[in-house]
Amino acid sequence: MELYLLRHGLAEERSATGRDSDRALVTEGVAGLERVLTLAHRAGVRPSLILSSPYTRAVQTAGLASRELEYEGKILRSPAFAPDSSPFRVWEEVRAHENEASILIAAHEPLLSSTVAWLAGSTRVMIRFIPAAMVRIDFETVGPHPAGVMHWMISPEL
């Protein structure tokens, strides 16, 4: 399985409602995501499933990924990808879709950095997951104990 972890783009500091979950992407955040997703498309990224945090900025990010990567399926939302979730919950949600060849997850920090480390078998954070960055991790099996290999990372600065 190919697993793509995509951090949402830059978002507004505060939403009109004051709730963190309602913060939306800003123009610069959309532009950064478009740069990353264009490179991902050129690299052949074609998810068979897109999963997202239910937070507005992640849902918007998943929608952009859907368009740029020519995904025609439904975007599934799960609290497993909310900022305060855990790598274990992320992995359990991935395992619920173990028959998919390629999954893209739109989510947040600090969840994504800790998830990359955990999926690669480390107890410490190994990367800095900036807004709009995407990581590819491959798995031979989707068992209870993940053992993935990170293949690449794309950031909007490229």
KEKE-3310 file (N, C-alpha, C; in steps of 0.2 Angstrom, whole numbers, plus 5000, padded with zeros to 4 digits):
npx = (5004:5002:5004:5000:5003:4996:4998:4987:4986:4992:4982:4969:4972:4962:4945:4929:4919:4927:4931:4943:4942:4935:4943:4949:4957:4969:4973:4987:4989:4982:4989:5001:4998:4993:5005:5012:5003:5003:5016:5015:5006:5012:5022:5015:5005:4990:4978:4968:4959:4953:4956:4950:4953:4940:4940:4938:4949:4957:4947:4945:4958:4959:4949:4955:4966:4959:4954:4966:4973:4965:4955:4940:4932:4923:4926:4931:4928:4936:4937:4949:4959:4960:4968:4972:4972:4980:4995:4992:4978:4977:4983:4975:4963:4968:4970:4957:4954:4962:4962:4964:4974:4981:4981:4977:4979:4972:4977:4984:4996:5002:5000:5004:5018:5022:5015:5022:5035:5031:5026:5037:5044:5051:5054:5055:5052:5055:5054:5051:5035:5029:5016:5006:5014:5019:5020:5026:5024:5027:5020:5022:5014:4998:4997:4995:5006:5014:5026:5034:5041:5048:5047:5048:5047:5037:5038:5030:5040:5048)
npy = (4994:5011:5025:5042:5056:5071:5088:5100:5116:5133:5141:5152:5163:5164:5158:5164:5160:5158:5145:5132:5122:5127:5135:5141:5138:5150:5161:5160:5148:5139:5141:5135:5122:5119:5119:5109:5098:5098:5094:5081:5075:5075:5065:5054:5051:5044:5042:5029:5031:5044:5051:5062:5073:5080:5094:5110:5116:5105:5097:5106:5105:5091:5091:5100:5091:5080:5086:5090:5078:5070:5062:5052:5047:5047:5058:5053:5057:5057:5057:5052:5058:5071:5085:5082:5068:5051:5043:5029:5028:5034:5024:5013:5017:5017:5004:4999:5001:4992:4986:4995:5002:5014:5027:5043:5055:5069:5080:5086:5095:5092:5079:5073:5073:5065:5053:5049:5046:5036:5026:5023:5016:5023:5031:5045:5061:5063:5071:5088:5094:5104:5117:5111:5101:5085:5068:5052:5035:5018:5002:4985:4976:4977:4976:4974:4980:4992:4994:5004:5012:5027:5035:5048:5066:5080:5098:5114:5123:5118)
npz = (5000:4996:5005:5008:5016:5019:5024:5029:5020:5023:5035:5041:5055:5065:5065:5060:5069:5079:5083:5082:5073:5063:5055:5040:5024:5018:5005:5001:5007:4999:4987:4990:4992:4979:4972:4978:4975:4961:4958:4964:4956:4944:4948:4948:4958:4962:4971:4978:4987:4997:5013:5027:5040:5050:5051:5044:5036:5033:5026:5015:5010:5006:4996:4986:4984:4978:4966:4959:4958:4951:4957:4959:4968:4984:4997:5013:5030:5046:5063:5067:5061:5067:5075:5088:5089:5088:5082:5082:5081:5068:5061:5063:5057:5044:5042:5042:5029:5021:5009:4999:4987:4987:4998:5002:5015:5023:5035:5051:5060:5077:5074:5061:5060:5071:5067:5056:5061:5070:5061:5054:5063:5074:5089:5090:5084:5067:5055:5049:5047:5037:5033:5019:5015:5009:5011:5006:5011:5010:5012:5014:5020:5029:5043:5061:5067:5061:5048:5039:5024:5021:5006:4999:5001:4998:4997:4998:4995:4985)
capx = (5000:5006:5001:5002:5001:4996:4996:4983:4989:4991:4975:4968:4973:4956:4939:4924:4916:4932:4932:4949:4939:4932:4948:4949:4963:4970:4975:4994:4989:4979:4994:5006:4995:4993:5012:5014:4999:5005:5022:5013:5002:5018:5025:5010:5001:4983:4975:4962:4955:4956:4953:4952:4951:4933:4941:4937:4955:4959:4942:4947:4964:4957:4945:4960:4969:4954:4954:4972:4975:4960:4951:4933:4928:4920:4931:4929:4930:4936:4941:4956:4964:4960:4975:4973:4972:4986:4997:4989:4971:4978:4985:4969:4959:4971:4969:4950:4954:4968:4961:4965:4981:4984:4977:4979:4976:4973:4977:4987:5002:5008:4999:5007:5025:5022:5013:5028:5040:5028:5025:5044:5047:5055:5050:5056:5050:5061:5054:5047:5030:5027:5010:5005:5019:5016:5025:5024:5027:5025:5019:5021:5008:4995:4996:4994:5012:5016:5033:5034:5047:5047:5050:5049:5043:5037:5036:5029:5046:5052)
capy = (5000:5018:5030:5049:5060:5078:5092:5106:5122:5138:5143:5158:5162:5163:5158:5169:5157:5157:5138:5130:5117:5131:5139:5140:5140:5157:5161:5157:5141:5136:5141:5130:5115:5118:5118:5102:5093:5098:5089:5074:5073:5073:5059:5048:5050:5043:5039:5025:5033:5050:5052:5068:5076:5084:5101:5114:5117:5098:5095:5110:5102:5085:5093:5102:5085:5076:5089:5090:5071:5066:5057:5053:5044:5051:5060:5051:5061:5054:5061:5049:5063:5077:5087:5079:5061:5048:5038:5022:5029:5034:5017:5009:5019:5015:4996:4998:5001:4988:4983:5000:5002:5020:5031:5050:5057:5076:5080:5091:5094:5088:5072:5070:5071:5059:5047:5047:5043:5029:5021:5021:5012:5027:5034:5052:5064:5063:5076:5094:5093:5111:5117:5109:5096:5078:5062:5045:5029:5012:4996:4978:4973:4982:4972:4978:4983:4995:4994:5007:5015:5033:5036:5055:5071:5086:5104:5120:5127:5115)
capz = (5000:4996:5010:5007:5022:5017:5029:5026:5019:5028:5037:5044:5062:5069:5061:5062:5074:5085:5084:5078:5068:5057:5052:5033:5021:5015:4998:5001:5009:4993:4982:4992:4991:4972:4970:4980:4972:4954:4958:4966:4950:4939:4951:4947:4963:4960:4977:4977:4993:5001:5020:5029:5046:5049:5052:5038:5032:5030:5021:5009:5007:5003:4990:4982:4982:4974:4959:4956:4957:4947:4961:4958:4974:4989:5003:5019:5035:5052:5069:5068:5058:5070:5077:5095:5088:5089:5077:5083:5078:5061:5058:5064:5051:5037:5042:5040:5022:5019:5002:4995:4984:4988:5002:5004:5021:5024:5042:5054:5065:5077:5072:5055:5061:5076:5064:5051:5065:5072:5056:5052:5069:5078:5095:5090:5077:5062:5050:5051:5043:5036:5029:5012:5013:5008:5012:5004:5015:5007:5016:5011:5023:5033:5049:5068:5069:5055:5046:5032:5022:5018:4999:4998:5004:4994:5001:4993:4993:4979)
cpx = (5004:5001:5004:4999:5002:4994:4992:4988:4988:4984:4975:4969:4967:4950:4934:4920:4920:4934:4938:4947:4936:4937:4949:4956:4963:4973:4982:4994:4987:4985:4999:5004:4995:5000:5014:5010:5001:5011:5020:5009:5007:5022:5021:5006:4994:4980:4968:4957:4958:4952:4955:4950:4944:4934:4941:4944:4958:4954:4944:4953:4963:4953:4950:4964:4965:4954:4960:4975:4970:4956:4944:4929:4926:4926:4928:4932:4931:4940:4947:4961:4964:4967:4977:4973:4979:4988:4993:4982:4972:4979:4978:4964:4961:4970:4962:4949:4960:4967:4963:4973:4985:4980:4981:4975:4978:4972:4981:4993:4999:5007:5003:5015:5026:5020:5019:5033:5037:5028:5032:5047:5051:5050:5051:5054:5056:5060:5050:5042:5027:5020:5011:5011:5016:5022:5022:5028:5023:5025:5018:5015:5005:4992:4995:5000:5015:5024:5034:5040:5045:5051:5052:5045:5043:5034:5034:5035:5050:5050)
cpy = (5006:5022:5037:5053:5068:5083:5098:5112:5127:5140:5150:5157:5161:5163:5163:5167:5157:5150:5136:5126:5120:5135:5136:5141:5147:5156:5158:5150:5136:5135:5136:5123:5114:5116:5111:5097:5093:5093:5082:5071:5070:5066:5053:5047:5050:5039:5035:5027:5039:5051:5059:5069:5080:5091:5104:5114:5110:5096:5099:5107:5095:5086:5096:5096:5081:5079:5088:5083:5067:5061:5058:5050:5049:5052:5058:5055:5056:5058:5058:5053:5070:5079:5083:5071:5058:5044:5032:5023:5030:5028:5012:5011:5017:5007:4995:4998:4998:4986:4989:5000:5008:5025:5038:5052:5065:5077:5086:5090:5095:5081:5069:5068:5065:5053:5045:5043:5036:5024:5019:5017:5016:5030:5042:5055:5065:5068:5083:5095:5100:5111:5115:5104:5089:5073:5056:5040:5023:5006:4990:4975:4978:4979:4977:4982:4986:4995:4997:5010:5021:5034:5043:5060:5077:5092:5109:5124:5124:5118)
cpz = (5000:5001:5009:5012:5019:5022:5026:5025:5024:5029:5040:5052:5067:5064:5064:5068:5081:5086:5079:5072:5062:5053:5045:5030:5018:5008:4997:5003:5003:4988:4984:4991:4983:4969:4972:4976:4964:4954:4960:4960:4945:4942:4950:4953:4961:4966:4975:4982:4996:5007:5022:5036:5045:5049:5045:5034:5029:5025:5014:5006:5003:4996:4985:4979:4977:4967:4956:4955:4954:4951:4960:4963:4979:4994:5009:5025:5041:5057:5070:5066:5061:5073:5084:5094:5089:5083:5076:5080:5071:5058:5058:5058:5045:5037:5040:5033:5018:5012:4997:4993:4986:4992:5003:5010:5022:5031:5044:5058:5072:5075:5066:5057:5066:5072:5059:5055:5067:5067:5053:5058:5074:5084:5095:5084:5073:5056:5053:5045:5042:5033:5022:5010:5013:5008:5009:5008:5012:5012:5012:5014:5028:5040:5056:5069:5062:5054:5039:5031:5018:5011:4998:5002:4999:4998:4996:4991:4987:4973)
residu = (MET:GLU:LEU:TYR:LEU:LEU:ARG:HIS:GLY:LEU:ALA:GLU:GLU:ARG:SER:ALA:THR:GLY:ARG:ASP:SER:ASP:ARG:ALA:LEU:VAL:THR:GLU:GLY:VAL:ALA:GLY:LEU:GLU:ARG:VAL:LEU:THR:LEU:ALA:HIS:ARG:ALA:GLY:VAL:ARG:PRO:SER:LEU:ILE:LEU:SER:SER:PRO:TYR:THR:ARG:ALA:VAL:GLN:THR:ALA:GLY:LEU:ALA:SER:ARG:GLU:LEU:GLU:TYR:GLU:GLY:LYS:ILE:LEU:ARG:SER:PRO:ALA:PHE:ALA:PRO:ASP:SER:SER:PRO:PHE:ARG:VAL:TRP:GLU:GLU:VAL:ARG:ALA:HIS:GLU:ASN:GLU:ALA:SER:ILE:LEU:ILE:ALA:ALA:HIS:GLU:PRO:LEU:LEU:SER:SER:THR:VAL:ALA:TRP:LEU:ALA:GLY:SER:THR:ARG:VAL:MET:ILE:ARG:PHE:ILE:PRO:ALA:ALA:MET:VAL:ARG:ILE:ASP:PHE:GLU:THR:VAL:GLY:PRO:HIS:PRO:ALA:GLY:VAL:MET:HIS:TRP:MET:ILE:SER:PRO:GLU:LEU)
# end
